[in-house]
Amino acid sequence: MTSTHSASHIRSLDDLIGPAGRLEALLNTGRADAPYSALVCHPHPAGGGTMHNKVVYHAMKAFSAFGLPVLRFNFRGTGLSEGEHDEGHGEQDDVRTALDWLTKEFQKPILFAGFSFGSQVGLRACCGDERVKGLIGLGLPVRAGGRDYSYGFLPQCAAPKLFLSGDHDEFGPREQLTRVWESAPEPKRTLMIEGADHFFQGTTDSPGAKLQLMQTAMRQWLAETFGLVETTHR
């Protein structure tokens, strides 16, 4: 991949239409010669999660550092997206709608990242989809807001995987999260970011946001796993 840079622009989409109706979405356009497109999914809307979430934004920037076009969208019933929240069931169809849109628009293999609820729903929808060549789970939740998250599908996820969580993630205790990570087959990379909570913010003993550490870990994995080269401007 060459490092020739062309400016990335943000475009609002009006043609991302899923089973529940139109999904509000933004596309960072990337470079015409990008070898992949990317999709990023947001955390639970009940906790205020949208495509503008800080973790989602930083994940988008990690993909954009390589000039990839990146799609973010609001799940059904969130923001201006039509439909109603469906407890992670219909949201999987929203993810598939986004994958279909990226395939039609770019005809490129796809890389996926999701944060919290968006990681569980997105991984479930993307695992086994031949179009998706890499999977990133950020802040994978085990139990959050009275909701338990199961990962019985992970052993079937053959694509390269990166799992990033804070070592003080209140929704992903280390012991339980490690068992989930261990259920996923190789190739995979797992990393606990020290002094970070679920949202990759700092702890009392380690203040300051850890979002840049998360983004750096993503960029390193993407470069090493897929041979991507960062563009001049991020």
Backbone as JSON, one array per atom type, in Angstrom:
{
  "sequence": "MTSTHSASHIRSLDDLIGPAGRLEALLNTGRADAPYSALVCHPHPAGGGTMHNKVVYHAMKAFSAFGLPVLRFNFRGTGLSEGEHDEGHGEQDDVRTALDWLTKEFQKPILFAGFSFGSQVGLRACCGDERVKGLIGLGLPVRAGGRDYSYGFLPQCAAPKLFLSGDHDEFGPREQLTRVWESAPEPKRTLMIEGADHFFQGTTDSPGAKLQLMQTAMRQWLAETFGLVETTHR",
  "N": [[0.84, -1.19, 0.0], [0.61, 2.16, -0.88], [1.71, 5.37, 0.43], [0.51, 7.63, -0.44], [-1.32, 10.56, 0.05], [-4.67, 11.62, 0.34], [-7.14, 14.02, 1.1], [-9.42, 13.29, 3.73], [-12.92, 13.34, 3.96], [-15.92, 14.12, 5.77], [-19.02, 12.65, 5.42], [-22.5, 12.83, 5.49], [-24.91, 10.28, 5.46], [-27.78, 9.3, 3.57], [-28.85, 7.03, 2.64], [-28.66, 4.65, 4.01], [-30.41, 2.12, 4.74], [-32.18, 0.05, 6.79], [-33.88, -2.93, 8.08], [-35.54, -1.76, 10.01], [-35.85, 0.77, 9.12], [-34.54, 4.02, 8.08], [-31.13, 4.56, 8.89], [-29.27, 6.72, 10.76], [-26.17, 8.02, 9.75], [-22.59, 8.44, 9.37], [-19.91, 8.94, 7.15], [-16.47, 8.74, 6.96], [-14.54, 9.57, 4.37], [-12.0, 8.66, 3.36], [-9.23, 7.27, 1.36], [-9.06, 6.83, -2.18], [-7.56, 4.65, -3.03], [-7.51, 2.92, -0.91], [-7.06, -0.22, 0.76], [-8.92, -1.51, 2.31], [-12.24, -1.13, 3.72], [-13.93, 0.26, 6.62], [-15.83, -0.38, 9.6], [-17.47, 0.93, 12.43], [-19.01, 0.39, 15.55], [-21.33, 1.59, 18.01], [-21.68, 2.07, 21.69], [-24.15, 0.96, 24.2], [-27.34, 2.4, 23.75], [-28.96, 3.01, 25.93], [-27.28, 3.91, 27.86], [-26.56, 6.31, 26.85], [-25.13, 5.93, 24.55], [-23.9, 6.62, 21.31], [-23.02, 7.13, 17.83], [-21.25, 9.16, 18.14], [-19.79, 8.81, 20.38], [-16.87, 8.95, 22.5], [-14.98, 6.83, 22.49], [-15.71, 5.45, 20.19], [-15.21, 7.46, 18.32], [-12.4, 7.72, 18.56], [-11.65, 5.18, 17.73], [-12.5, 5.28, 15.07], [-10.69, 7.24, 14.18], [-8.32, 5.79, 14.35], [-8.57, 3.92, 12.26], [-8.8, 5.76, 10.18], [-6.28, 6.83, 10.15], [-4.88, 5.3, 8.4], [-5.95, 5.96, 6.03], [-8.34, 4.72, 5.41], [-11.76, 4.36, 4.33], [-14.35, 5.03, 6.62], [-17.19, 3.91, 8.24], [-19.68, 5.02, 10.43], [-22.59, 4.56, 12.4], [-25.87, 5.17, 13.82], [-27.53, 2.92, 15.87], [-30.79, 1.4, 15.43], [-33.49, 3.38, 16.56], [-31.87, 5.16, 17.91], [-30.59, 8.44, 18.24], [-31.22, 10.01, 15.2], [-31.97, 7.75, 13.91], [-34.35, 5.5, 12.59], [-36.98, 3.33, 13.91], [-37.05, 1.06, 16.76], [-35.27, 0.36, 19.79], [-33.91, -2.92, 20.14], [-32.85, -4.69, 21.98], [-30.41, -5.79, 21.17], [-30.92, -7.69, 19.25], [-32.37, -7.07, 16.71], [-30.49, -5.15, 16.16], [-28.3, -6.49, 15.21], [-29.04, -6.95, 12.6], [-28.91, -4.35, 11.74], [-26.16, -3.95, 11.72], [-25.47, -5.76, 9.69], [-26.75, -4.49, 7.58], [-25.13, -2.24, 7.36], [-22.71, -3.46, 6.62], [-23.47, -4.47, 4.13], [-23.9, -2.05, 2.79], [-21.32, -0.9, 2.76], [-20.01, -2.82, 1.23], [-21.32, -2.59, -1.25], [-20.74, 0.08, -1.86], [-17.89, 0.3, -1.88], [-16.64, -2.12, -2.62], [-14.59, -3.51, -1.24], [-12.64, -5.51, 1.06], [-13.58, -5.71, 4.54], [-12.95, -4.16, 7.7], [-13.69, -4.45, 11.13], [-14.74, -2.7, 14.09], [-15.96, -2.49, 17.38], [-17.47, -0.96, 20.25], [-18.1, -1.87, 23.55], [-21.48, -2.58, 24.03], [-21.75, -2.33, 21.26], [-19.58, -3.83, 20.43], [-20.21, -6.47, 21.18], [-22.66, -6.96, 19.79], [-21.82, -6.35, 17.18], [-19.63, -8.12, 16.74], [-20.99, -10.52, 16.89], [-22.6, -10.35, 14.61], [-20.68, -10.08, 12.61], [-18.86, -12.2, 12.76], [-17.81, -14.95, 10.95], [-18.67, -13.87, 8.58], [-17.59, -13.62, 5.4], [-16.76, -11.3, 4.21], [-15.64, -9.72, 6.14], [-12.56, -9.11, 7.4], [-11.07, -8.59, 9.65], [-11.38, -8.18, 13.19], [-12.26, -6.16, 15.9], [-12.65, -5.89, 19.31], [-13.63, -3.66, 21.64], [-13.58, -2.85, 25.01], [-15.14, -5.12, 25.76], [-18.19, -6.19, 26.98], [-19.2, -8.01, 29.89], [-21.08, -8.14, 31.95], [-23.47, -5.66, 32.23], [-25.39, -2.91, 33.27], [-27.42, -4.54, 34.31], [-27.64, -6.4, 32.35], [-26.64, -9.45, 30.93], [-23.97, -10.61, 28.93], [-23.31, -12.91, 26.4], [-20.91, -15.08, 24.79], [-20.83, -17.31, 23.14], [-20.5, -17.66, 20.46], [-17.95, -16.97, 19.74], [-15.85, -18.97, 19.4], [-16.15, -19.67, 16.74], [-15.12, -17.62, 15.31], [-12.94, -17.0, 12.98], [-11.36, -15.07, 11.78], [-8.61, -12.67, 12.06], [-8.22, -11.21, 15.31], [-8.56, -8.54, 17.67], [-8.57, -7.72, 21.03], [-9.3, -5.26, 23.3], [-9.28, -3.87, 26.5], [-9.87, -1.97, 29.51], [-7.94, -2.35, 32.51], [-9.37, -1.86, 34.74], [-11.99, -2.19, 34.09], [-15.29, -1.92, 34.76], [-17.39, -3.34, 33.74], [-16.36, -5.57, 32.69], [-14.88, -7.68, 34.3], [-11.59, -8.83, 35.05], [-11.05, -11.7, 35.35], [-13.37, -12.98, 34.34], [-13.49, -11.82, 31.81], [-11.1, -12.66, 30.68], [-11.61, -15.39, 30.36], [-13.53, -15.27, 28.35], [-12.01, -14.14, 26.25], [-10.16, -16.21, 25.93], [-11.72, -18.14, 24.78], [-11.84, -17.54, 22.13], [-10.51, -18.35, 18.95], [-7.11, -18.54, 17.65], [-5.96, -16.47, 14.89], [-5.2, -13.99, 17.36], [-5.04, -11.07, 19.44], [-4.67, -9.87, 22.7], [-5.21, -7.32, 25.1], [-4.88, -5.65, 28.13], [-5.36, -2.45, 29.17], [-3.52, -0.58, 31.32], [-4.66, 1.09, 34.23], [-7.07, 2.0, 33.2], [-10.58, 2.49, 32.77], [-13.86, 1.17, 31.87], [-14.55, 2.93, 29.83], [-12.16, 3.7, 28.85], [-11.09, 5.74, 30.3], [-9.16, 7.35, 32.9], [-8.17, 6.07, 36.17], [-8.47, 6.6, 39.76], [-5.95, 6.16, 40.81], [-4.48, 6.32, 38.54], [-4.8, 8.82, 36.85], [-6.31, 10.61, 34.04], [-7.21, 10.41, 30.61], [-7.15, 7.34, 28.75], [-7.48, 6.97, 26.1], [-5.82, 7.54, 23.94], [-3.85, 5.62, 24.22], [-5.34, 3.34, 23.71], [-6.02, 3.83, 21.03], [-3.49, 3.87, 19.83], [-2.7, 1.2, 20.24], [-4.56, -0.08, 18.62], [-3.77, 0.93, 16.09], [-1.17, -0.11, 15.86], [-1.68, -2.88, 15.8], [-3.26, -3.06, 13.48], [-1.41, -2.24, 11.53], [0.58, -4.22, 11.77], [-0.82, -6.6, 11.37], [-2.22, -6.38, 8.96], [-0.54, -5.15, 7.21], [-0.75, -2.41, 6.77], [-0.03, 1.02, 5.99], [0.53, 4.06, 7.54], [-0.97, 7.19, 6.66], [0.26, 10.47, 5.71], [-1.06, 12.53, 7.1], [-3.21, 12.56, 9.94]],
  "CA": [[0.0, 0.0, 0.0], [1.38, 3.38, -0.94], [1.35, 6.35, 1.45], [-0.02, 8.83, -1.08], [-2.41, 11.05, 0.89], [-5.71, 12.52, -0.14], [-7.9, 14.46, 2.26], [-10.64, 12.56, 4.08], [-14.03, 14.22, 4.26], [-17.02, 13.49, 6.48], [-20.24, 12.75, 4.64], [-23.7, 12.29, 6.09], [-25.56, 9.38, 4.52], [-29.24, 9.23, 3.62], [-29.26, 5.81, 1.95], [-28.41, 3.46, 4.82], [-31.78, 1.73, 5.07], [-32.25, -1.29, 7.33], [-35.23, -3.47, 8.28], [-36.34, -0.88, 10.86], [-35.92, 2.09, 8.51], [-33.3, 4.73, 7.82], [-30.17, 4.64, 9.96], [-28.41, 7.91, 10.72], [-24.81, 7.53, 9.56], [-21.53, 9.3, 8.88], [-18.8, 8.28, 6.48], [-15.19, 9.4, 6.7], [-14.4, 9.03, 3.02], [-10.74, 7.95, 3.13], [-8.54, 7.37, 0.09], [-9.61, 6.0, -3.25], [-6.79, 3.41, -3.19], [-7.48, 2.18, 0.36], [-7.29, -1.64, 0.5], [-10.04, -1.97, 3.12], [-13.14, -0.16, 4.34], [-14.05, -0.06, 8.04], [-17.11, -0.15, 10.27], [-17.35, 1.08, 13.88], [-20.32, 0.36, 16.19], [-21.35, 2.34, 19.27], [-22.16, 1.39, 22.9], [-25.59, 0.85, 24.45], [-28.04, 3.7, 23.77], [-29.54, 3.28, 27.25], [-26.26, 4.65, 28.58], [-26.19, 7.49, 26.08], [-24.23, 5.57, 23.47], [-24.2, 6.99, 19.94], [-21.83, 7.08, 16.96], [-20.37, 10.27, 18.51], [-19.09, 8.42, 21.6], [-15.43, 9.23, 22.4], [-14.24, 5.63, 22.12], [-16.04, 5.22, 18.78], [-14.49, 8.48, 17.55], [-10.98, 7.38, 18.53], [-11.5, 4.0, 16.87], [-12.59, 5.78, 13.7], [-9.43, 7.92, 13.86], [-7.29, 4.77, 14.14], [-8.73, 3.45, 10.88], [-8.55, 6.89, 9.27], [-4.84, 7.07, 10.08], [-4.39, 4.55, 7.25], [-6.67, 6.42, 4.84], [-9.48, 3.86, 5.11], [-13.09, 4.92, 4.52], [-14.89, 4.49, 7.88], [-18.63, 4.14, 8.44], [-20.29, 4.97, 11.76], [-24.03, 4.79, 12.3], [-26.63, 4.99, 15.05], [-28.45, 1.78, 15.86], [-32.22, 1.7, 15.38], [-34.03, 4.06, 17.74], [-30.86, 6.03, 18.51], [-30.43, 9.67, 17.46], [-32.22, 10.17, 14.15], [-32.26, 6.46, 13.27], [-35.72, 5.05, 12.75], [-37.17, 2.06, 14.59], [-36.97, 1.01, 18.22], [-34.22, -0.51, 20.34], [-34.36, -4.31, 20.1], [-32.07, -5.5, 22.93], [-29.27, -6.43, 20.53], [-31.33, -8.67, 18.23], [-32.49, -6.34, 15.45], [-29.27, -4.39, 15.93], [-27.41, -7.29, 14.37], [-29.44, -6.67, 11.21], [-28.38, -3.01, 11.43], [-24.75, -4.16, 11.37], [-25.43, -6.39, 8.36], [-27.11, -3.44, 6.63], [-23.93, -1.42, 7.18], [-21.77, -4.26, 5.84], [-23.97, -4.48, 2.74], [-23.69, -0.72, 2.21], [-19.89, -0.76, 2.49], [-19.67, -3.71, 0.11], [-21.85, -1.99, -2.48], [-20.08, 1.37, -2.12], [-16.43, 0.26, -2.06], [-16.14, -3.41, -3.11], [-13.33, -3.81, -0.55], [-12.8, -6.24, 2.32], [-14.01, -4.82, 5.63], [-12.43, -4.31, 9.06], [-14.73, -4.06, 12.08], [-14.47, -2.41, 15.5], [-17.13, -2.1, 18.15], [-17.22, -0.65, 21.65], [-19.09, -2.29, 24.54], [-22.63, -3.18, 23.35], [-21.44, -2.38, 19.84], [-18.63, -4.91, 20.15], [-20.91, -7.75, 21.29], [-23.6, -7.06, 18.68], [-21.08, -6.34, 15.93], [-18.89, -9.37, 16.59], [-21.96, -11.59, 16.62], [-23.04, -10.22, 13.22], [-19.56, -10.14, 11.67], [-18.15, -13.48, 12.82], [-18.2, -15.87, 9.9], [-18.96, -13.16, 7.34], [-16.35, -13.66, 4.62], [-16.36, -9.94, 3.83], [-14.98, -9.08, 7.28], [-11.24, -9.74, 7.49], [-10.45, -8.3, 10.93], [-12.38, -7.88, 14.2], [-11.72, -5.5, 17.1], [-13.61, -5.74, 20.4], [-13.18, -2.67, 22.61], [-14.42, -2.85, 26.2], [-16.12, -6.2, 25.63], [-18.92, -6.27, 28.24], [-19.65, -9.3, 30.4], [-22.35, -7.79, 32.59], [-23.59, -4.2, 32.29], [-26.75, -2.41, 33.35], [-28.34, -5.63, 34.54], [-27.67, -7.27, 31.16], [-25.52, -10.38, 30.76], [-23.57, -10.78, 27.52], [-22.7, -14.22, 26.16], [-20.0, -15.09, 23.65], [-20.72, -18.67, 22.65], [-20.19, -17.65, 19.03], [-16.55, -16.59, 19.49], [-15.0, -20.04, 18.86], [-16.3, -19.75, 15.29], [-14.55, -16.41, 14.7], [-11.62, -17.4, 12.49], [-10.59, -13.9, 11.31], [-7.75, -12.06, 13.08], [-8.99, -10.49, 16.31], [-7.89, -7.74, 18.69], [-9.43, -7.39, 22.16], [-8.72, -4.23, 24.16], [-10.12, -3.44, 27.61], [-9.16, -1.4, 30.64], [-7.77, -3.32, 33.59], [-10.36, -1.51, 35.76], [-13.29, -2.18, 33.41], [-16.31, -2.35, 35.7], [-18.33, -4.22, 33.05], [-15.6, -6.71, 32.18], [-13.87, -8.1, 35.28], [-10.46, -9.5, 34.4], [-11.15, -13.15, 35.31], [-14.44, -13.36, 33.41], [-13.14, -11.37, 30.47], [-10.04, -13.53, 30.19], [-12.24, -16.63, 29.89], [-14.15, -14.96, 27.06], [-10.93, -14.0, 25.28], [-9.55, -17.52, 25.7], [-12.61, -18.96, 23.95], [-11.67, -17.15, 20.73], [-9.36, -19.03, 18.35], [-6.07, -17.75, 17.0], [-5.05, -15.46, 15.44], [-5.81, -12.96, 18.19], [-4.18, -10.34, 20.37], [-5.45, -9.34, 23.82], [-4.45, -6.33, 25.86], [-5.5, -4.87, 29.19], [-4.69, -1.16, 29.3], [-3.38, -0.29, 32.74], [-5.2, 2.34, 34.74], [-8.2, 2.44, 32.37], [-11.88, 1.91, 33.08], [-14.59, 0.67, 30.71], [-14.58, 3.95, 28.77], [-10.76, 4.06, 28.61], [-10.73, 6.9, 31.11], [-8.23, 6.99, 33.95], [-8.65, 5.73, 37.51], [-7.96, 7.49, 40.81], [-4.5, 5.94, 40.92], [-3.86, 6.6, 37.24], [-5.72, 9.77, 36.22], [-6.08, 10.99, 32.65], [-7.8, 9.49, 29.63], [-6.27, 6.35, 28.12], [-7.98, 6.77, 24.74], [-4.71, 7.54, 22.99], [-3.21, 4.3, 24.33], [-6.22, 2.42, 22.98], [-5.89, 4.11, 19.6], [-2.16, 3.44, 19.42], [-2.71, -0.26, 20.19], [-5.29, -0.42, 17.4], [-2.96, 1.23, 14.9], [-0.06, -1.07, 15.79], [-2.21, -4.18, 15.36], [-3.68, -2.95, 12.08], [-0.21, -2.19, 10.7], [1.31, -5.49, 11.81], [-1.66, -7.71, 10.91], [-2.7, -6.2, 7.59], [0.47, -4.49, 6.39], [-1.17, -1.06, 6.44], [0.92, 2.1, 6.18], [-0.19, 5.28, 7.9], [-0.84, 8.32, 5.77], [1.03, 11.59, 6.26], [-1.88, 13.28, 8.04], [-4.21, 11.74, 10.61]],
  "C": [[0.87, 1.24, 0.0], [0.92, 4.34, 0.14], [0.9, 7.66, 0.82], [-1.26, 9.29, -0.33], [-3.4, 11.88, 0.09], [-6.64, 12.8, 1.01], [-9.15, 13.61, 2.45], [-11.72, 13.57, 4.44], [-15.11, 13.43, 4.99], [-18.3, 13.74, 5.69], [-21.4, 12.12, 5.4], [-24.44, 11.46, 5.05], [-27.08, 9.43, 4.68], [-29.76, 7.94, 2.97], [-28.88, 4.53, 2.69], [-29.76, 3.04, 5.4], [-31.8, 0.28, 5.53], [-33.68, -1.75, 7.5], [-36.13, -2.55, 9.1], [-36.47, 0.53, 10.28], [-34.56, 2.72, 8.32], [-32.44, 4.79, 9.07], [-29.3, 5.88, 9.77], [-26.95, 7.46, 10.66], [-23.88, 8.62, 9.05], [-20.44, 8.45, 8.24], [-17.6, 9.2, 6.42], [-14.65, 8.77, 5.42], [-13.1, 8.27, 2.76], [-10.17, 8.16, 1.74], [-9.13, 6.43, -0.93], [-8.87, 4.67, -3.38], [-6.68, 2.61, -1.89], [-7.8, 0.7, 0.12], [-8.45, -2.23, 1.31], [-11.0, -0.8, 3.37], [-13.33, -0.61, 5.78], [-15.42, 0.34, 8.58], [-16.87, -0.07, 11.77], [-18.75, 1.18, 14.49], [-20.26, 0.92, 17.62], [-21.91, 1.56, 20.46], [-23.67, 1.54, 23.1], [-26.27, 2.21, 24.52], [-28.66, 4.03, 25.12], [-28.57, 4.04, 28.14], [-25.79, 5.89, 27.85], [-25.29, 7.19, 24.9], [-24.75, 5.97, 22.1], [-22.91, 6.86, 19.12], [-20.85, 8.21, 17.26], [-19.62, 9.99, 19.81], [-17.57, 8.58, 21.42], [-14.63, 8.01, 21.97], [-14.46, 5.31, 20.64], [-15.26, 6.2, 17.9], [-13.0, 8.13, 17.44], [-10.72, 6.13, 17.71], [-11.56, 4.39, 15.4], [-11.27, 6.44, 13.29], [-8.29, 6.92, 13.64], [-7.37, 4.22, 12.73], [-8.37, 4.55, 9.88], [-7.07, 7.19, 9.13], [-4.21, 6.35, 8.88], [-5.13, 4.93, 5.97], [-7.87, 5.56, 4.48], [-10.8, 4.63, 5.21], [-13.73, 4.23, 5.74], [-16.35, 4.89, 8.02], [-18.97, 4.01, 9.92], [-21.79, 5.21, 11.58], [-24.67, 4.65, 13.68], [-27.57, 3.8, 14.89], [-29.9, 2.26, 15.84], [-32.69, 2.33, 16.7], [-33.06, 4.99, 18.43], [-30.65, 7.25, 17.63], [-31.56, 9.82, 16.47], [-32.54, 8.87, 13.43], [-33.69, 6.02, 13.59], [-35.78, 3.71, 13.47], [-37.05, 2.2, 16.09], [-35.86, 0.06, 18.64], [-34.75, -1.93, 20.48], [-33.46, -5.23, 20.93], [-30.96, -6.31, 22.25], [-29.63, -7.45, 19.45], [-31.43, -8.0, 16.86], [-31.25, -5.54, 15.12], [-28.25, -5.18, 15.12], [-27.76, -7.11, 12.89], [-28.97, -5.28, 10.79], [-26.92, -3.13, 11.01], [-24.65, -4.77, 9.98], [-25.82, -5.4, 7.27], [-25.9, -2.57, 6.32], [-22.88, -2.17, 6.36], [-22.18, -4.3, 4.36], [-23.7, -3.15, 2.05], [-22.21, -0.53, 1.84], [-19.47, -1.62, 1.29], [-20.11, -3.1, -1.21], [-21.08, -0.73, -2.85], [-18.63, 1.23, -2.52], [-15.89, -1.02, -2.68], [-14.75, -3.73, -2.54], [-13.62, -4.72, 0.64], [-12.98, -5.25, 3.47], [-13.3, -5.18, 6.93], [-13.47, -3.76, 10.02], [-14.15, -3.72, 13.45], [-15.77, -2.02, 16.17], [-16.75, -1.85, 19.59], [-18.39, -1.1, 22.5], [-20.25, -3.03, 23.87], [-22.37, -3.33, 21.86], [-20.45, -3.46, 19.48], [-19.34, -6.26, 20.19], [-21.85, -7.97, 20.1], [-22.84, -7.18, 17.35], [-20.29, -7.61, 15.7], [-19.84, -10.51, 16.25], [-22.39, -11.55, 15.15], [-21.9, -10.46, 12.23], [-18.83, -11.47, 11.65], [-18.69, -14.42, 11.75], [-18.58, -15.21, 8.6], [-17.65, -13.02, 6.56], [-15.88, -12.28, 4.19], [-15.52, -9.27, 4.9], [-13.68, -9.81, 7.58], [-10.52, -9.47, 8.8], [-11.5, -7.79, 11.91], [-11.72, -7.27, 15.43], [-12.85, -5.33, 18.11], [-13.03, -4.83, 21.47], [-14.13, -2.69, 23.81], [-15.51, -3.9, 26.14], [-16.86, -6.36, 26.96], [-19.26, -7.71, 28.61], [-21.0, -9.13, 31.1], [-22.4, -6.29, 32.77], [-25.06, -3.81, 32.34], [-27.79, -3.49, 33.56], [-28.46, -6.61, 33.38], [-26.43, -8.16, 31.13], [-25.24, -10.57, 29.28], [-22.86, -12.11, 27.37], [-21.91, -14.2, 24.86], [-19.77, -16.51, 23.13], [-20.36, -18.77, 21.18], [-18.7, -17.44, 18.75], [-15.68, -17.74, 18.96], [-15.1, -20.2, 17.35], [-15.73, -18.54, 14.56], [-13.12, -16.69, 14.25], [-10.75, -16.22, 12.06], [-9.67, -13.38, 12.42], [-8.56, -11.16, 14.01], [-8.08, -9.71, 17.25], [-8.92, -7.43, 19.77], [-8.7, -6.42, 23.07], [-9.72, -3.85, 25.25], [-9.25, -2.78, 28.66], [-9.03, -2.41, 31.75], [-8.67, -3.01, 34.79], [-11.76, -1.41, 35.13], [-14.35, -2.76, 34.34], [-17.32, -3.3, 35.08], [-17.64, -5.45, 32.45], [-14.51, -7.1, 33.15], [-12.82, -9.01, 34.63], [-10.65, -11.01, 34.26], [-12.21, -13.61, 34.3], [-14.09, -12.99, 31.97], [-12.05, -12.25, 29.86], [-10.61, -14.85, 29.67], [-12.9, -16.42, 28.53], [-13.07, -14.88, 25.98], [-10.33, -15.37, 24.92], [-10.42, -18.41, 24.82], [-12.48, -18.66, 22.46], [-10.42, -17.82, 20.16], [-8.3, -18.03, 17.86], [-6.45, -17.53, 15.54], [-5.8, -14.4, 16.25], [-4.72, -12.27, 19.01], [-5.08, -9.76, 21.45], [-4.58, -8.39, 24.62], [-5.34, -5.65, 26.88], [-4.71, -3.57, 29.33], [-4.69, -0.75, 30.77], [-3.97, 1.07, 33.1], [-6.38, 2.87, 33.96], [-9.48, 1.74, 32.82], [-12.57, 1.46, 31.79], [-14.52, 1.62, 29.52], [-13.18, 4.43, 28.4], [-10.44, 5.44, 29.18], [-9.85, 6.41, 32.25], [-8.92, 6.65, 35.26], [-8.07, 6.72, 38.5], [-6.45, 7.38, 40.92], [-3.75, 6.24, 39.63], [-4.76, 7.55, 36.45], [-5.33, 10.09, 34.78], [-6.61, 9.94, 31.7], [-6.75, 8.58, 29.01], [-6.68, 6.09, 26.67], [-6.86, 6.73, 23.72], [-3.95, 6.22, 23.03], [-4.03, 3.26, 23.57], [-6.04, 2.59, 21.48], [-4.54, 3.64, 19.07], [-2.08, 1.92, 19.3], [-3.46, -0.74, 18.95], [-4.43, -0.21, 16.17], [-1.8, 0.24, 14.75], [-0.55, -2.42, 15.28], [-2.61, -4.14, 13.9], [-2.47, -2.95, 11.14], [0.46, -3.55, 10.63], [0.49, -6.63, 11.19], [-2.01, -7.61, 9.44], [-1.72, -5.45, 6.69], [0.1, -3.08, 5.98], [-0.08, -0.05, 6.75], [0.15, 3.39, 6.47], [0.06, 6.37, 6.88], [-0.11, 9.45, 6.47], [0.24, 12.32, 7.34], [-2.93, 12.35, 8.64], [-5.48, 12.54, 10.81]]
}
